């Protein structure tokens, strides 16, 4: 009888950072320009509690690219591509509908090596993310309902569903 071992390590996902931790200047990927652009309509002056970006080729239920908060020691720059280990999500709803925020750890963030689930993140960090989102939505005249934190299994399910909304990835071929 063959030995079957469970897969204990979830794969990494790619994230593109739009706004670095501590920045109050909002950058947003604009699909119509295929570029990272400064958001001139954003009225917030709140600094972000973690690096913030999106998972490419993954659409949220509200039609936007799937958002991700990335916990890491070093601050990234707008446009940085980061390999992220998803550990959970914050389920919420705003004026655009359901809007899940993936929470992940940067692959090279050794200080967070023991964190395997969002419940391992200290309450202060999770509350800081919640306070930021509440204040940010309020400053921009939007409503927000927080529906709770969920673990890594739910995060991977949300990422899988978000990728399915985009359809199959285009194949990469090389011309010789």
C-alpha positions in Angstrom: 0.0 0.0 0.0 1.5 3.4 -1.0 2.1 6.0 1.7 0.0 9.0 1.2 1.1 12.2 2.9 -1.2 15.2 3.3 -0.1 18.4 1.6 0.8 20.7 4.5 2.3 23.6 2.7 0.0 25.8 0.6 1.5 27.5 -2.5 2.6 31.0 -2.6 0.6 33.6 -4.6 2.0 36.6 -6.4 1.0 40.0 -5.2 1.7 43.4 -6.7 2.1 46.1 -4.1 0.1 49.3 -4.8 0.6 51.2 -1.5 3.5 50.6 0.9 3.0 50.4 4.6 2.9 53.8 6.2 2.1 55.7 3.0 -1.0 57.9 2.8 -0.6 58.3 -1.0 -2.9 55.9 -2.8 -1.7 54.2 -6.0 -4.0 51.9 -7.9 -3.6 49.6 -10.8 -5.7 50.9 -13.7 -6.6 48.2 -16.2 -7.6 50.8 -18.8 -4.0 52.2 -18.8 -2.3 48.9 -17.8 -0.3 50.9 -15.3 0.0 51.8 -11.6 -1.4 55.3 -11.2 -1.8 57.8 -8.4 -5.4 58.0 -7.3 -6.4 61.6 -7.6 -9.9 61.1 -6.3 -8.8 59.5 -2.9 -9.4 61.9 0.0 -7.8 59.8 2.7 -4.7 60.9 4.6 -4.5 57.7 6.6 -1.3 55.7 6.5 -1.7 52.0 5.7 -0.9 49.5 8.5 0.6 47.0 6.0 1.7 46.8 2.4 -1.4 46.7 0.2 -1.9 45.5 -3.3 -3.7 42.9 -5.4 -3.4 39.3 -6.7 -3.1 39.5 -10.5 -5.7 37.6 -12.6 -8.0 37.2 -9.6 -11.3 39.1 -9.4 -13.2 39.8 -6.2 -17.0 39.4 -6.1 -17.3 43.2 -6.6 -15.4 43.0 -9.9 -12.2 44.6 -8.7 -8.9 42.8 -8.6 -8.6 40.7 -5.3 -7.0 42.9 -2.6 -4.2 41.7 -0.3 -2.6 43.1 2.8 1.0 41.9 3.1 2.7 41.6 6.4 6.5 42.0 6.2 9.3 43.8 8.0 10.7 45.6 5.0 8.6 48.2 3.3 7.9 47.6 -0.4 7.6 50.2 -3.1 4.6 50.7 -5.5 4.8 48.1 -8.2 6.9 45.6 -6.3 6.1 42.0 -7.0 6.0 39.9 -3.8 5.6 36.2 -3.2 3.0 35.9 -0.5 1.9 33.1 1.8 -1.9 33.7 2.4 -2.9 33.1 6.0 -6.5 34.3 6.1 -8.9 37.0 5.0 -11.1 39.7 6.4 -14.7 39.3 5.1 -16.4 42.7 4.6 -18.9 44.5 2.5 -18.9 48.1 1.3 -21.0 50.1 -1.1 -19.8 47.9 -4.0 -20.8 44.7 -2.3 -18.8 41.9 -0.7 -15.1 42.8 -0.6 -12.8 40.2 0.9 -9.3 41.3 1.9 -6.6 38.5 1.8 -4.0 38.7 4.5 -0.6 37.2 3.7 3.0 37.0 4.8 5.8 38.0 2.4 7.8 34.9 1.6 11.1 36.4 2.9 9.6 37.8 6.1 11.5 35.6 8.6 10.0 37.5 11.6 6.6 36.0 10.6 7.8 32.5 9.9 5.8 31.0 12.7 2.6 32.6 11.5 0.5 30.0 9.7 -3.0 31.4 10.1 -4.5 34.9 10.6 -5.4 33.9 14.2 -1.6 33.7 14.9 -1.4 37.5 14.1 -1.6 39.6 17.2 -5.0 41.2 18.0 -3.4 44.7 17.7 -2.4 44.2 14.1 -5.8 42.8 13.1 -7.6 45.6 14.9 -5.3 48.2 13.2 -6.3 46.8 9.8 -10.0 47.0 10.8 -9.7 50.6 12.2 -7.9 51.6 9.0 -10.6 50.2 6.7 -13.4 51.7 8.8 -11.8 55.2 8.8 -10.8 55.0 5.2 -14.3 54.1 4.0 -15.7 56.9 6.3 -13.3 59.5 4.8 -14.4 58.5 1.3 -18.1 58.6 2.1 -18.7 54.9 2.0 -20.3 52.4 4.3 -18.6 49.3 5.6 -19.7 46.2 7.4 -17.0 43.9 8.9 -18.1 40.2 8.8 -15.1 38.7 10.6 -11.7 37.1 10.1 -11.3 33.7 8.5 -8.4 31.3 8.2 -6.1 30.3 5.4 -8.4 27.6 4.1 -11.0 30.3 3.4 -8.3 32.5 1.9 -7.2 29.9 -0.6 -10.9 29.2 -1.5 -11.4 32.9 -2.1 -8.3 33.1 -4.3 -9.3 30.0 -6.3 -12.8 31.5 -6.8 -11.3 34.9 -7.8 -9.0 33.3 -10.3 -11.9 31.3 -11.8 -13.7 34.6 -12.4 -10.8 35.6 -14.7 -10.9 32.5 -16.7 -7.8 30.5 -17.8 -4.4 32.1 -17.8 -3.1 32.9 -21.3 -0.5 30.4 -22.4 3.0 31.7 -22.7 4.8 30.8 -25.9 8.1 31.8 -27.2 8.8 32.7 -30.8 12.1 31.4 -32.2 
